[in-house]
Every structure is written in structure tokens, then in C-alpha cells.
Amino acid sequence: MRKRFEQQFEIGQLLIHDARISLKCRDSLLELMAALKEIFINKDYNEKIFCVLEKYILEGKQRTGRKGMDLWHIFVLAQVRLCLNISYDRLHYISNHDKLVRQIMGVEKVASYEPIEFEYQNIYDNVTLLDDETVQELNAVILSFGHDVFKKKEAAPLRLKTDSFVVESNVHFPTDYNLLWDCARKCLDCVSVFLDKYRHISGWRKIENWRYEVKGLMREVGKASVSGGKNKDKRVHQATMKYLTKANILVAKLEREVPLIPIHDKADLALICMLYHFMEQMKKHVDLVYRRLIKGETIPHTEKIFSIFETYTEMVKKGKMRPNVELGKKLAITTDQFNLIVDYRLMPEEQDREIIPELADLILSRYKVSSWSFDKGFWKKENKEQLQLAVPKVIMPKLGKLNKTEQEEENSRSFKRLKNKHSAIESNINELEHRGLDRCPEKGYNHFKRYIGLAVSAYNLKKIGHQLLEEERQRILLKQAA
């Protein structure tokens, strides 16, 4: 039976309301704790946060049974992890030893009383209950709370900035020959599981030798491909043929032996399906390696796979010197004058200019906007015309040669002033990358999306907490001056 939050008023219990946050330290964790404390104290936003969590986590579940982790604990730990960009191991340590975090969670007691402790698996299982849809609704509540903290009047327009960057997925740099090795390795791993479970399976006495030889041949192809010298093409051709011959023998053996593997339960069925999947991927990459390195073909981009595990991964080229290629997904963010993120969206196989119509419809239906700035990558005549119907100032530098009217517009004082302010979003992106959006360690596309949403919410809460602590510092200075 999971509950919102119940703080037992026991002897030695430290209350959330009484948590003291130092004004002399500017650590990001303190700013996050200040925002979380204020949300908990504020009855309206407290209720909104818990309503969202209950809607997605408790819906359809019985109100009886063993007590689970409180919703407030889940919310706090999820924000701490992304605010500090830490692993679950570090989060486990903080949840049991950081006094301020524990007091904001409502579990801290004074010394000499038996502490409440959390297990690693308990933390992991509960924090991962949050999905992308839940986090999106939580972000909407946090954004509304942030505008209240920054004292934005309800009718006051926003000054927006939009830009995109790449969130890298957790993959190695892909080549067709090392992806072929990945497929072979996973096929052998699946077979090994069956061998451990069913000792009577024969024909795989040399399975470790298979692994050793295929990996060695893959490395030979890699060395031949990157090295120079005479007869390089001949050496690459010979190494590739040895590699492909071994891979084809392994494919033939798998096709012969796998149908004989016993299937006795659901776990066996799931594993055999995975095995067949990697066998198909192995055949595909045998073909790709043969076409590229033996026949000399140029493989079309649509046929390439950049990871056999994180299949959503794209190879993104944004025209930068470093890095010139990034492996992941493009993410577009829109920030306001308070540096809060009002919208974020993944861009699967999309260019910057393609997202403007949908983005404009969503944001303009929610907010009044006085100005909106972009970089040249978003330029499209139709995009600018659409935005100018609802936004007084649209800063979208033209990509290409300017006519006389466009040159006058872009040389105007107001255009230059807002264009110069657009660079602030670069610092927002840099801070987001410090909140964990440089490289996502999660596995699977759903977890990838949730991870991005949590990073955005942690970023917004940190900005809100910074404002709260700054206001408190100003109040103390005014009091001392008086």
C-alpha cells in the first residue's frame, strides 16, 4: 500500500518545515532542496504534485498490502539524481547519509534514534516507476510554480528563446564490423544461458573459443582498416574475408542448433526470441560488411544501424568542429526570460526548421509571447510568417543572402538587442548537460525520454531554488541595513 507521504510525529523526528538551508553555500543541491521544501509547504502545488503522482503510479492498484515507498520520497530522489548527475549507487549513499536530503524527504531523526534506511534495489525500482508522461505533467506544475516564484503576472508576456542540441545515447562508436561482433557476442551469450540451464545440450563445447576467435578477427579488420602502408586494400580484403567466413560458419551453426534448444517456460521463450533477433541482425551486418569492404559499395544512410541495443540512436552532424558527429537524439528546448524551460521535445529524424509549426501551436495556445528568438537553423519563410501573426518580435536570422528589407530589419537596434540575448540559451544548454543531458546512461527509448524529462524538471527546480535563496539573502541584507 503506497501513500502520498506520512511523517510520523515521533520523538526525535525532524520536520520538513524546519529544514535549515545555508545561505552561505551555492551548491546546486541546496538550491534544489530549497525549491522542494517550498513546493511541499505550498498547499496548492503540494496537492498538484501528489495528484499527478497518484494518477500515474497508484491508478488501478489496490489500497491494501505491504507499504511501499512514499510518493514524496520517489519525487525527491528522482530530482536529486538528475540535479547532481549521479548514479543510483551515489543516490543510495545520499538517501541514507545526507542529513538535509533526508530531512526534506521527511525521514531524518536526531542522533541516537534508530534511522530509517533505504535499500539500493528499493530506490531503483521506485524511481523508475516515473514514465515520460508523468514527468511531462510534473514539469508543467513545476513551471507554473516557478512563474509564481519569479512573480510573473498572469497576463505578462514571455520572451522566449529556442535552440537544439544532441543528447547522446549510451553507445560505442558504430562500424559495421564491430556491430557484427556485437551481434555474434549476444548470440553466444544467449546460448550460454541455455547451456547453464540445460546441461544436456550438446555441440557447444568450444563456445568460449568461438567468442575468442570472432573477436580476434574483428580486431584484425579494424587494425587493417585504420593502418596505412603498402597493399592496404589487399590486407583489408584478406582480414575481412577471414572474419566473414568465421561469421557465416557461426550463423550456419546457430541456424542448425537453435531449433533443438528446449523451451519449457516464458523465460526460455523470451530468450529464444532475443536469440533469433540477434541472429537476423548478424546476417544483416554480414551483408553490410561484405558490400562495403569487399564489393566497395557506399551503404545508403537508411540501411545503417548505429546500435543493435539502442536502436533509436541517430548519427547527427550539426556542422561543429568538435564533435563533428554525435550519436543520440536531437532535443529542442524553449526558455523564457527567467531561464526556465517552458517546452522540450525530441526531434526524431527532424531538422530544426521542421518543428516550428507544431511548437508554435502548442506554446502560443498556452502563453502570451512578446518576442521569440531562434538561430539560422530554424529559418524558413513560412515559419517566420506564421510566428509573426501572433508574436510582435520574431528574431529568426535568414539563412542565405539578404534582400534590402531583410537587411534593414536585421540591422535594427531591437533585432540586434534580442539576437544578442539569444546567446543566453547556450548557457542554459550547458547547465542542462551538467544536469545529465550530455550522455544518457539509461537503456531503452522510454527510459531515454524519461531521463530527459527528469533532467529538465531538476534544472527548473534548481533555478527556482536559486531565486528563493537569493530573495532570502536580500531580505536579510535589508533587515540588517534597517
Secondary structure, 3 states (H helix, E strand, C coil): CCCCCCCCCCCCECCHHHCCCCCCCCCHHHHHHHHHHHHHHCHHHHHHHHHHHHHHHHCCCCCCCCCCCCHHHHHHHHHHHHHHCCCHHHHHHHHHHCHHHHHHHCCCECCCCCCCCCCHHHHHHHHCCCCHHHHHHHHHHHHHHHHHHCCCCCCCCEEEEEEEEEEECCCCCCCHHHHHHHHHHHHHHHHHHHHHHCCCCCCCCCHHHHHHHHHHHHHHHHHHHHCCCCCHHHHHHHHHHHHHHHHHHHHHHHHHHHHHCCCCCHHHHHHHHHHHHHHHHHHHHHHHHHHHHHCCCCCCHHHCCCCCCCCCCEEECCCCCCCCCEEEEEEEEEECCCCCEEEEEEECCCCHHHHHHHHHHHHHHHCCEEEEECCHHHCCHHHHHHHHCCCCEEECCCCCCCCHHHHHHHCCHHHHHHHHHCCHHHHHHHHHHHHHHCECCCCCHHHHHHHHHHHHHHHHHHHHHHHHHHHHHHHHHHHHHC
